[in-house]
């Protein structure tokens, strides 16, 4: 017999709330904050979708199509609030490959396309997730949602890992502004990410959310400027080397 969805949700809530009384008290104590946060998520995501994505998304879609074959959007099943699985949307930054759902992207991953590198550095690939926020599957701030494979692997490595699922996953989070972005290479990186996620769950409040958003924007701007300066400096070195070798050729 197949269980009804509402029964499955009830069992998830029961698992998280009846195991430890303090978890139930946590949800009750944070009720006002969660309501205010949901209102903020709806207003902010609507503004970004209407004022930014309405014109930016078509431009990025054209660039992605010109750069490589395949769909413009990439969707993947991620684990969300209370362990519920949802489709998470991103702009496609890789060529089509069979390991997309089981292998994390590395910094110099050959699967990443040219436009994909730009989208990842600027964070623009995550912008379609504002639709996930509007639908209530995600929040602007919260622990990053994991793939099913990673979630199972991390849960086996760290005791109590499911605690992070007590809040909705976010487009950005505390672990990300603390430098834990990209692939998890070892147990230490998994554990430290969980520590920051658990800290956020225990101490979530409006001011912490505002700080995380502000830090995220500052980090993205800083990363873009760093890449631009590095690119200019590389071009300068190449020009100097070319001029030096040209001078030697003339002298010889």
Buried (B, 14 or more C-beta within 10 A) or exposed (E): EEEEEEEBBEEBEEEBBEEEEEBBEBBEEBEEBBEEBBEBBEEBBEEBBEEEBEEEBEEBBEBBBEBBEBEBBBBBBBBBBBBBEBEBBBBBBBBEEEEBEEBBBEEEBEBBBEBBBBBBBBBBBBBBBBBBBBEBBBBBBBBBBBBBEBBEBBBEBBEEBBBBBBBBBBBBBBBBBBEBBBEBEEEEBBBBBBBBBBBBBEEBEEEBBEBBBEBBEEBBEEBBEEBEEEEEEEEEEEEEEEEEEEEEEEEE
